[in-house]
Every structure is written in structure tokens, then in C-alpha cells.
Amino acid sequence: MTATIIDGKAFAATVREKVAVHVARLKADHGVTPGLAVVLVGEDPASEVYVRNKGKQTVECGMASFEHKLVAETPEADLLALIARLNADPAVHGILVQLPLPGHMNADKVINAIDPAKDVDGFHISNVGLLGTGQKSMVPCTPLGCLMMLRDHHGSLSGLNAVVVGRSNIVGKPMAQLLLNESCTVTIAHSRTKDLAAVCRGADILVAAVGRPEMIPGEWVKPGATVIDVGINRIERDGKTKLVGDVDFASAAAVAGAITPVPGGVGPMTIACLLANTVTACCRSQGLAEPEGLTA
Ligand code: GUN
């Protein structure tokens, strides 16, 4: 069998198009422009690239982008004061503080200082609790993107066996919650899981989010399964730098029913879902109906 390739790049473009339509409607009908504030502390080159891309795509969708760059030595109290100003600013509907933060800052304290209604990353403990109890929340962008692709491919996910490999707060745990809310039977596997191969082979839906290059071979994939590869790993091969996922694509694609490639799978969906979450946060702040197809 040769798997269907789930094209995240094309899917992300359709999400951004929906976002742009909603933004235009919010402006025309309600005089509101959704605004996203991104805060970057320090000079991490990878983070600077992400932040630049976020700002560019935000503006392309018709939204307002506010960038705040702080030096790495910024006292935590100054960052908390900036967050308090953004929380109070009616032009800002979404706030994202780029992680990782410098070592002298307490990331939990910083994230939990963000107004949960503006927490477009879905990392605030209130949003984590709301998602965990199946209530309306802001949903973390990468798992939301994975869910959108899974729904698009399968329609209903009810009753399917889902295995999430990885237990991070950013991807693994919220992904498992979302799949549980879709009535999947969910297993979270991790580095201490016994016989990970057998656990993976039981998956109708296999989500890999461990950050280890090509760790999951095709032999671990159930024939016909849907494989969502969240990993983005930089490796050297044949003297070149290459991006690979957590799944060995060639062997897995020979067995799976559908699979996301790296690059061009989950990656582009993350920023698209950040834009979607900003529109959702804006609609909720105005008491307006939420955009269809852009929430969990
Ligand atoms: N750093 C890497 N990915 C993310 C993300 O999704 N959100 C934030 N805030 N920081 C990140």
C-alpha cells in the first residue's frame, strides 16, 4: 500500500483563507480588527525566524501584528508588566510569548500572567483545565492543526484507537485530550513505555511528537493507519542539512493509509492555527459567533 500524503501546506493555505474572510467580515460589519501581540525575549535565531513568519502571516490575513522584542537580560518583572499592558489593551485579542524563555524567568508564571481569553497558545492553566474537562477553551496550535487534518481525512474519529507518542504540555497531552473529546480510545506513550512497537501497531491514528529523528519505523505502523508526524528534526545526511520527522517517512508511507510529510505536514498548520485562534479570541471578546471550522 502507498499512503495518501496529507498536504499540510495546502491545508494551511485554506485555513488562512478562512481566517482572512472572517477578518474582513469583522472589520466591515463590526469595525473590529483582530490583533495579535507576539513577545520575544532574547536573540534565539530559530525563534526570530518563527516570530517574523508569524508577523508576516498575521498582516497577510488582514490582522494587526504587534511585536515586542526584549533583550535576554530583561527582568521578569518587566515582562510581566508588558503582559499586563497587553492584557488591558483592547486592540490586542491574542498574546503569544515565544518559548523558550531565558533561564532566569519562570515560564509557568509568565504564561499564567496572560489573560486566558487572550492566550492564543492555549498554555494557561485555565485553558488546560477547560480542555481537560471538555469545555470551550483556547486550544494549543499544533494539536489543533493535527485535529483539523484528522477530521478532514476521516470525518468522524469516534471509536478509533489513537496513540500519541510524547507527553509534552505543548503537544502530547493536549493532543490526547482533543482525541479523547472526539471519542477516540487514547493511549499516551513515552520514553518509558514498554514495547512501544506493539503499542504503536495498535494505532488507527498514530501521532508522533517526541523530537527524535526517524524514531518510528514502518514496522511499527498498522497497515492503513493514519500517521501524523509532529517532529521537525534537523539532521546531517550525505553532507547536507535535512529536515526529518519523528517517523521514518519512506518505510511508514509504504504501510500507512495516510501520512503527513516533513516538511510540509504539521509545521505550516501551527501558524495557521495561531491566526485561527486569534480570530476566535477576537469573536469571543466581542460576544460574536465563532468562525466555523477554525476551532476544536
Ligand atoms: N516555541 C516553539 N513553539 C512554540 C509555540 O507553539 N508557542 C510558543 N509560545 N512558543 C513556541
Residues whose N, C-alpha, C, O or C-beta is under 5 A from the ligand:
A	BS01	GUN	L96 V97 Q98 L99 P100 D121
